Amino acid sequence: MERFRLESFLNHFPDLRIAVVGDFFLDKWLEIDRNLDEPSVETGLNAYQVITKRLYAGAAGTVLSNLAALEIGKLYAIGFLGDDGEGFEVLRILRGIGINTEHLPQYGNVMTPTYTKPVFITKEGLEETNRLDHKNIRPTPKEIEGRIITSIREIAGNVDAMIVLNQLTDEGYGVITPQVRKALVEIGDQYPNLVLYADSRAFINKFRNMIVKCNNLEAAKLFCPGEEDGLDRVGECLFKLSACSGRQAFISCGSKGVMAQDARGQPVMIPAPVLPMDVKIDIVGAGDACTSGIVSALCCGATNEEAALVGNLVASITIQVIGTTGTASRAQVLSQFYKL
């Protein structure tokens, strides 16, 4: 890709309007100093002392954080939260970065999904221990599902792109239920110029009439079971994924890059930027960062290959942020491009 092409895309980002539909989590990091352990009077067990708490909007919130860092002009969150403290924090974080949360209501009969991540402070740095997950263990209530579908239909005609993030692996749970998927297919028919893009951990083969993306491990599980990572057959997986959706497909392949389709529909690997050997990386959120770059570029008229490159650039910056989910600015993306 020529430099002027990337610059033109980046310059157009503030004019874009993008909605993100999906499961909004609270990511809660708790830093624990073991030197301050206190015995519990009630149990006799050590009571860990949290000295720092860091909160972030996770899952679909991570995608929005990346889009906000890229200075996308208008951003909308569509989903639901619990009427609880975690939901309050997610809304506070999203509103703090300029996200429209009108379509992210709170309900008393569900909880806000939360990843609580305790980490011990050591001489070598932060050491992660078992994560505590809070997720809704019942199917999404019909009234909430209906509100999501109404919101999607209201927003679809007023945005350039709609990103669908299906975080959960249980069918019928969370925001992207089968009925919501069906409504999204109808929107794809109604708005053929809308960049409608889905990323799903477990159900990517069930999305129709929209651009789809997953990683090589998820693709291998669906299309070549028994193979460890599917990298030897990622091109074949890409064809099958595209055939399922009826639109173009992307498969992220970690440090190798992103597999996309060229103008003839043939698979092509767009290599990820090579980082220096001494650079520490943290891949948490890399897929969401890649998605934000791909979709933003597609909205500006990028080819699949150009969009994949932008996705690679964004992800290569965010993985260099250690201990939290990073983001990338437009200036950083351009600077990273100059290093290629």
C-alpha positions, 0 to 999 in steps of 0.5 A: 500500500502506498503511503498516500493511501494510508494517510487518506484513510486515516484522515477520513476516520474522524468523518466515520460513524460506527456502531458496535453490537455485542457483549460489554464486559467490565475488565477489573484488574486487582494488583495484590501486594503479598507482603501485606497479607493479613490473616482472616479472623473468620477463616484463618486464611490469608486475606490478600490486600489489593493496593491498585484497582484498574477498570476497563470496558472489555469485550465489545468495549475493547473494540470501542476503545480502539475505535475511539483512540483512532478518532472515529467521529461518532461511536455507538454502543448497542447491548445491555448491562446489569443494573449493578456497580459493574454496569455503572463502571462500564457506562462511566468508562465508555461515556468518558471516551465519548461513546453514545450509550443511549442503546446500552440500557441497564436491567435488574434481572441480568448482571454485567459480565465481568472478568476479575483479574487478580495479579500478584506484585513480584520482583519480576513484575506482575504475575497473573493468577486465576481469573474470576468470571461473572457471566449470565448463566441463563438465556437472554430475556426476550424483552431485552432481546427485543430491545437490542433488535429495535436498537439495531434497526434504529441505528443501521441507517445512520452509520457507516459500519456495524461491528458485531462482537459475539464474545460468549460461547453459549448459544442464546446467551448474551447480546448476539442470540439467534434472533439478533443474528437473524435481524442482522441478516435482514439489515444486511439485505436492507442496507447493502452499502453498510459495512456489516462485520461479525467476529465470533468466538464460537458461531462465526459460521452461523453469520450470513450476509455480512463480512466475517472474521475469526482467528486461526484457532477458531477456524481450525476448530470449525473447519479442520478439527483435529489440527492444532492451529489450522495454519497449514489449511488457513486458505481453505478455511478462509474459502469455507468461511466466506462461503458460509457468510456469502461475503468476504472473510478475514482470519487473523493468524497471530504473529503471521498476520491476517489472511484476506481475499484479493480482488479475485477472491483468492486467499492472501496472507498480509504479514504482520509487522516484525517487532524487535526481538527485545520488545515485550508483548501482551496479546490480550485484545489484539483481535479486537484491535485488528477488527477496529483497523480493518473495519475503519479502513473498509469504511474508507474504501480500502481493499481487503488487503489494505484493510488487513494491513491496517488491522495488522498495524493497529494490533502490532501497536496495542500488543506492546502495551503490557499489563492492560489492553492497549490502543493505537492512535492514528499517528502511531499507525502512520509511524508504524507503517513507516517502519515497514 
